[in-house]
């Protein structure tokens, strides 16, 4: 197996995973509109969560919004990272049902590494 260029891997992660992840997150925040968000929120849920101040409302809206968006964005960028790593480590998708909780298997130093 070829020697792994960790510096190139670090550069890939910074430029193709982390930077786009945070750029996307920033764009989402810049497009956030209170009117749009409030249309999707159930007012009874706000009361049930004891949200009575503008500060609590802002925290609730931001955390709810970011949580949902981050999962989508992060999943997309992690997929890019996995594809890149699978090329470096001779990775392949684990057989369904064969390994519980294992999605990918990488080869390193003639050993299988599960992820």
Buried (B, 14 or more C-beta within 10 A) or exposed (E): EEEEEEEEBEEBBEEBBEEBBEEBBEEBEEEBEEEEBEEEBEEEEBEEEEBEEEEEBEEBBEEBBBEEBBEEBBEEBEEBBBEBBBEBBEBEEBEEEEEEEEEBBBBEEEEBEEB
